Structure formats: C-alpha cells, structure tokens
Amino acid sequence: MFETIEIIEKIVSCIGRKWARKHAVQSELEGLRHALLMTRIVNHLDAPLAQFRLFFQRHPELVRNHQANLHFVQHWLMDPHLQAFGSAPGMWTREKLNKLYADTLALCV
C-alpha cells in the first residue's frame, strides 16, 4: 500500500515539475515576444533578436520540436546580413518587418 502511494507521489511530483518548467519557458518566451513586438524603431531590433538567440540556445529542444521556431531561428537569427547589418538603414522594409512580427507571433513552446 505504501509503495503505491510513493509511486503516485513520484508521478505527481514529476508531472508538477514538468508543468512548472514548461510554464517558466512559456513565460520567458511571452516576455521576449512582447519586447520585440513593442519595438517599432528598427534600429533597436538588434537587442530583442539577440535575446531570442540566447533563449533558443538555452532551449534547443524548442527548435527541434516546432517547425515555426526552426523557421524563426533560420530566417531571423541565423541570417548573416541581419547579424552584421541589422540596424543599418535600408535593411528593414515594411514587408520584412511585418513578416518578422508574424513569425514572432507563431513561436511556441
């Protein structure tokens, strides 16, 4: 009887830890998303994009498990032109900025 209770406690504890971790990662992603979407001056986009780069380095499983995240990383975070000249005048068109915002909204945990 006690073994059954201990097993149930371990299962519940494991589920609770997994949910808490997912919730923490989701909250972090929401904060990063909010910061980028509120950035309307393109010269200031480097900082939010750098934060996303660090986030996905800490959570590589999100890139492997979700196609939208993989697209975001490959298209926006691994682009050598954006890394080198991200804040340069003329790098951001209205269409490109709208695509960045749409891709940001598609990110998931």
C-alpha positions as CSV (number, residue, x, y, z in Angstrom):
1,M,0.0,0.0,0.0
2,F,2.7,2.5,1.0
3,E,4.7,1.6,-2.2
4,T,1.6,2.5,-4.3
5,I,1.3,5.9,-2.5
6,E,5.0,6.6,-3.0
7,I,4.8,5.8,-6.7
8,I,1.8,8.1,-7.1
9,E,3.6,10.8,-5.3
10,K,6.6,10.5,-7.5
11,I,4.4,10.6,-10.7
12,V,2.5,13.7,-9.5
13,S,5.8,15.3,-8.5
14,C,7.3,14.6,-11.9
15,I,4.3,16.0,-13.7
16,G,4.3,19.1,-11.5
17,R,8.0,19.8,-12.2
18,K,7.5,19.3,-15.9
19,W,4.5,21.7,-15.9
20,A,6.4,24.3,-13.9
21,R,9.3,24.2,-16.3
22,K,7.1,24.5,-19.3
23,H,5.2,27.4,-17.7
24,A,8.5,29.2,-16.9
25,V,9.8,28.7,-20.5
26,Q,6.4,29.9,-21.9
27,S,6.5,33.0,-19.6
28,E,10.0,33.8,-20.8
29,L,9.0,33.4,-24.5
30,E,6.0,35.7,-23.9
31,G,8.2,38.3,-22.4
32,L,10.7,38.2,-25.3
33,R,7.8,38.2,-27.8
34,H,6.2,41.2,-26.1
35,A,9.6,43.1,-26.1
36,L,10.1,42.5,-29.8
37,L,6.6,43.4,-30.8
38,M,6.7,46.7,-28.9
39,T,10.0,47.7,-30.7
40,R,8.9,49.9,-33.5
41,I,12.2,51.6,-34.2
42,V,14.1,49.2,-36.5
43,N,17.5,50.5,-35.2
44,H,16.5,48.9,-31.9
45,L,15.7,45.4,-33.1
46,D,19.2,44.1,-32.5
47,A,18.7,43.7,-28.8
48,P,15.4,41.8,-28.9
49,L,16.7,39.5,-31.6
50,A,19.9,38.9,-29.6
51,Q,17.7,37.9,-26.6
52,F,15.8,35.4,-28.8
53,R,19.1,34.0,-29.9
54,L,20.1,33.4,-26.3
55,F,16.7,31.9,-25.5
56,F,16.9,29.3,-28.3
57,Q,20.5,28.5,-27.3
58,R,19.2,27.7,-23.8
59,H,16.2,25.7,-25.2
60,P,17.4,23.9,-28.4
61,E,14.6,21.3,-28.0
62,L,12.1,24.0,-28.9
63,V,13.9,24.5,-32.3
64,R,13.9,20.7,-32.9
65,N,10.3,20.1,-31.9
66,H,8.5,23.0,-33.6
67,Q,8.7,24.0,-37.2
68,A,7.7,27.6,-36.6
69,N,10.6,28.0,-34.1
70,L,13.0,26.4,-36.6
71,H,11.9,28.8,-39.3
72,F,12.3,31.8,-37.0
73,V,15.8,30.7,-36.0
74,Q,16.9,30.0,-39.5
75,H,15.3,33.0,-41.1
76,W,15.9,35.7,-38.5
77,L,18.6,34.6,-36.0
78,M,21.0,32.9,-38.4
79,D,20.8,35.4,-41.2
80,P,24.4,36.7,-41.7
81,H,23.2,40.0,-43.1
82,L,20.9,40.7,-40.2
83,Q,23.7,39.8,-37.8
84,A,26.2,42.1,-39.5
85,F,24.0,44.9,-40.6
86,G,20.7,44.6,-38.7
87,S,20.4,48.2,-37.7
88,A,21.8,49.6,-41.0
89,P,19.5,52.0,-42.9
90,G,17.6,50.2,-45.6
91,M,17.8,46.7,-44.0
92,W,14.2,46.7,-43.0
93,T,11.3,47.2,-45.3
94,R,7.7,47.4,-44.1
95,E,7.0,43.9,-45.5
96,K,10.1,42.4,-43.8
97,L,9.2,44.0,-40.5
98,N,5.6,42.7,-40.8
99,K,7.0,39.2,-41.6
100,L,9.2,39.3,-38.5
101,Y,6.2,40.3,-36.3
102,A,4.1,37.4,-37.8
103,D,6.9,34.9,-37.3
104,T,7.3,36.1,-33.8
105,L,3.6,35.5,-33.0
106,A,3.9,31.9,-34.4
107,L,6.6,30.9,-31.9
108,C,5.6,28.2,-29.4
109,V,6.8,26.1,-26.5
